[in-house]
Amino acid sequence: MSLKEVRLVDTADEDVFAQLETDLSAIETDVEAAVTAVGSSNTKLDTLHTDVAAVETAVAAVETDVEALAILVGEVHASPTENTVLERLKAVETAVAAAETDIEALATLTGEVQATPTANTLLGRLKDIEDAVEALEVDADGSLIVQGKPDPDEYLLAYGNTFSATGNVLNGSGYIYVHSLMVSVDADDMEIIIRFGTAADAEETLLRGYFMQGGGANIDLPAPVRGGSAEPLYLQIVSGTGNVMVSVRYVRG
């Protein structure tokens, strides 16, 4: 082999080695890039792992909060745990039901909003009062005419009618409306009672007194007073003997 040929071979070999060196350098560069990429990926994986751990922590906190909220809310049960939200709602529900019962009872006592409410209810009794007021009459001078009865002077048991024993002053017929009453005793000291009806009843009594001989009483009532239906005006001599003179201004109805 000539020297020239050896050099050509050597030159060729040099080119091959140069190419190999270049290729190796490129491969090294790629390997370094791959290593860098892997390192970057590891960093991202670490970051992702950290993020996942943070999410897990947050989820655990949420679960704790949900459990705490569930305790506050209570159980879906007919009788939830005391002081939970559901138990207090149950208490409100019970109170509302009781209030509804009270309102219904109050409505029954109050009566209906109608022309003729149920008797004895609040509205019924107000209607009775209204009817009674409407039934009152007033004459030209403003004086009250009780149930449209005639002038009291139309009926008069004149003074001088004497009674020596217990009994009726006026017989019962309908109602007796007494406007004024005058009595006197002419003999012994006497205790007397004048009332509506024969039965002893303080609420029916118009006059009671103990009078000395010649004494008496004169009563002008501010408004006519009546007894029960068919009750007489009755004189009771409690003590003493003698005559009792009685005068009465009244109307019958």
C-alpha positions in Angstrom: 0.0 0.0 0.0 1.4 3.3 -1.0 1.7 6.3 1.4 -1.0 8.2 -0.4 -3.4 5.3 0.0 -2.6 5.1 3.7 -3.3 8.8 4.1 -6.6 8.5 2.3 -7.6 5.7 4.6 -6.5 7.7 7.5 -8.4 10.7 6.3 -11.5 8.6 5.8 -11.1 7.2 9.3 -10.7 10.7 10.7 -13.9 11.8 9.1 -15.7 8.8 10.5 -14.4 9.5 13.9 -15.3 13.1 13.6 -18.8 12.1 12.6 -18.9 9.7 15.5 -17.8 12.4 17.8 -20.4 14.7 16.5 -23.1 12.1 16.8 -21.9 11.2 20.3 -22.0 14.9 21.2 -25.5 15.2 19.8 -26.5 12.1 21.7 -25.0 13.5 24.9 -26.9 16.7 24.3 -30.1 14.7 23.9 -29.4 12.7 27.0 -28.7 15.8 29.0 -32.0 17.3 27.7 -33.8 14.1 28.6 -32.3 14.2 32.0 -33.3 17.8 32.4 -36.8 16.9 31.2 -36.9 14.0 33.6 -35.8 16.4 36.4 -38.5 18.8 35.4 -41.0 16.0 35.3 -39.9 14.9 38.8 -40.4 18.5 40.0 -43.9 18.6 38.5 -44.7 15.2 40.1 -43.5 16.5 43.4 -45.6 19.6 43.0 -48.6 17.4 42.0 -48.0 15.2 45.0 -47.9 18.3 47.2 -51.2 19.5 45.6 -52.8 16.1 46.0 -51.8 16.1 49.7 -53.3 19.6 50.1 -56.5 18.5 48.5 -56.7 15.4 50.7 -56.2 17.7 53.8 -58.9 20.0 52.6 -61.3 17.1 51.9 -60.6 15.8 55.4 -61.4 19.2 56.9 -64.6 19.3 54.8 -65.6 15.9 56.1 -65.0 17.1 59.6 -67.1 20.2 59.0 -69.9 18.0 57.4 -69.9 15.7 60.4 -70.1 18.7 62.8 -72.9 20.2 60.7 -74.7 16.8 60.8 -74.5 16.9 64.6 -75.9 20.4 64.7 -78.7 19.5 62.2 -79.8 16.3 64.1 -81.4 13.1 62.9 -84.3 12.6 60.5 -86.4 11.2 63.3 -89.7 11.7 65.1 -87.7 12.9 68.2 -84.4 14.4 67.1 -81.6 15.0 69.6 -82.3 17.9 71.9 -81.1 21.4 70.9 -80.4 20.3 67.3 -81.9 22.3 64.4 -84.4 19.6 63.6 -85.3 19.2 67.3 -86.0 23.0 67.6 -88.0 23.0 64.4 -90.0 20.2 65.9 -90.5 22.3 69.0 -91.7 25.2 66.8 -94.0 22.9 65.0 -95.5 21.7 68.3 -95.9 25.3 69.5 -97.6 26.3 66.2 -100.0 23.4 66.6 -100.8 24.4 70.2 -101.3 28.0 69.0 -103.7 26.9 66.3 -105.7 25.0 69.0 -105.8 28.2 71.2 -106.9 30.3 68.2 -109.7 27.9 67.4 -110.9 28.0 71.0 -110.7 31.9 70.9 -112.6 31.9 67.7 -115.3 29.8 69.3 -115.5 32.2 72.3 -115.5 35.2 70.0 -118.3 34.0 67.7 -119.0 34.5 64.0 -118.9 37.7 62.0 -122.6 37.7 61.0 -125.9 39.4 61.7 -126.8 36.9 64.4 -123.7 35.5 66.1 -124.0 32.3 68.3 -125.6 33.1 71.7 -123.3 33.7 74.6 -120.2 34.3 72.4 -118.5 37.7 72.7 -120.0 39.0 69.5 -123.4 37.5 70.5 -123.4 39.4 73.8 -122.2 42.6 72.1 -125.2 42.1 69.7 -127.5 41.8 72.6 -126.2 45.0 74.1 -126.5 46.7 70.8 -130.2 45.5 70.4 -130.9 46.7 74.0 -129.4 50.2 73.3 -131.4 50.5 70.1 -134.6 49.6 72.0 -134.1 52.6 74.4 -136.1 55.6 73.6 -135.6 59.2 74.6 -138.3 61.9 74.7 -138.0 65.5 73.5 -136.3 66.8 76.6 -133.7 64.0 76.6 -135.3 61.9 79.3 -135.1 58.1 79.0 -138.3 56.3 78.2 -137.9 52.8 79.4 -139.0 50.3 76.7 -141.5 52.9 75.4 -143.6 52.8 78.6 -146.1 55.6 79.2 -145.6 58.5 81.6 -145.1 57.3 85.2 -147.7 59.7 86.4 -150.3 57.7 84.6 -150.1 55.1 87.4 -150.2 56.2 91.1 -150.9 54.4 94.3 -151.9 57.6 96.1 -150.6 58.4 99.6 -153.1 57.3 102.3 -153.3 53.6 101.3 -152.6 51.9 104.6 -151.4 48.4 105.3 -151.5 46.9 108.8 -150.0 43.5 107.9 -147.5 41.9 105.6 -148.8 41.5 102.1 -148.9 42.8 98.5 -148.9 46.6 97.9 -149.4 46.0 94.2 -150.4 42.7 92.7 -148.1 41.1 90.2 -149.2 41.5 86.6 -146.5 41.6 83.9 -143.7 43.9 85.1 -144.0 46.7 87.6 -141.6 49.7 87.0 -141.2 51.8 90.2 -140.3 55.4 89.8 -140.7 56.7 93.3 -141.8 55.3 96.7 -143.0 57.0 99.9 -143.8 55.3 103.2 -144.7 56.4 106.8 -145.8 54.7 110.0 -148.5 56.2 112.2 -148.3 54.3 115.4 -145.7 52.1 117.1 -142.0 52.1 116.0 -141.8 49.6 113.1 -139.2 47.9 110.9 -140.5 47.3 107.4 -139.2 46.0 104.0 -140.6 46.8 100.6 -139.4 44.6 97.8 -140.4 42.8 94.6 -141.7 39.3 95.3 -142.6 37.5 98.5 -139.3 35.7 98.9 -136.6 37.4 101.0 -134.0 38.7 98.5 -131.7 41.6 99.1 -131.3 42.2 95.4 -135.1 42.7 95.0 -135.4 45.1 98.0 -136.3 48.7 97.3 -136.5 49.9 100.9 -135.7 48.6 104.4 -135.8 50.7 107.5 -136.7 51.0 111.2 -139.0 54.0 111.6 -140.2 55.8 114.8 -143.8 56.7 115.2 -144.7 59.2 112.5 -141.5 58.6 110.6 -141.0 57.4 107.1 -139.0 57.8 103.9 -139.4 59.2 100.4 -137.4 57.7 97.5 -137.1 59.1 94.0 -135.3 56.5 91.9 -132.9 57.9 89.2 -134.2 55.3 86.8 -137.2 53.0 86.9 -136.6 49.8 88.8 -138.5 46.6 88.0 -138.9 43.2 89.5 -139.4 39.9 87.8 -142.3 39.0 85.6 -145.6 38.8 87.6 -143.8 39.6 90.8 -145.9 41.8 93.2 -144.6 44.8 95.1 -144.6 43.4 98.5 -144.6 44.9 102.1 -143.1 42.9 105.0 -143.6 44.2 108.5 -140.6 42.8 110.4 -141.4 44.2 113.8 -143.9 46.6 115.4 -147.7 47.0 115.0 -149.6 49.8 113.4 -150.4 51.1 110.0 -147.9 51.7 107.1 -149.0 54.3 104.6 -147.5 53.7 101.1 -147.5 55.8 97.9 -146.0 54.5 94.7 -145.5 56.0 91.2 -145.1 53.2 88.7 -145.9 51.8 85.3 -146.8 48.3 84.2 -145.4 46.5 81.2 
